[in-house]
Amino acid sequence: MRPLWASAALAALLFTAADAIFAQRQPVDQIVAVVGDRVILASELSSQMQLATLQTGQRPETETQQREFRDEMLQQMISDQLILVAARQ
């Protein structure tokens, strides 16, 4: 009969391996736009939205307002990247 600690170690190892397998299936971030050779990630967009909300003190309330705010912020980020791409050329 195996010692109890060996069984516990084996169980811990199996749980760790299972967590690693499932973690690989979850996306870390999403690409929301590509400008030239630069991608804009969902996390970057979210950060910009939070920053703008803090700076203005205004928070979109309805789902429509949130979608419009997101679209405006994304458009601004794309415009900023286009300016940078043009400046590099």
HELIX and SHEET records of a PDB file:
HELIX    1   1 LEU A    4  GLN A   24  1                                  21    
HELIX    2   2 ALA A   42  THR A   56  1                                  15    
HELIX    3   3 GLU A   63  ARG A   88  1                                  26    
SHEET    1   A 2 ILE A  31  VAL A  35  0                                        
SHEET    2   A 2 ARG A  38  LEU A  41 -1                                        
END                                                                             
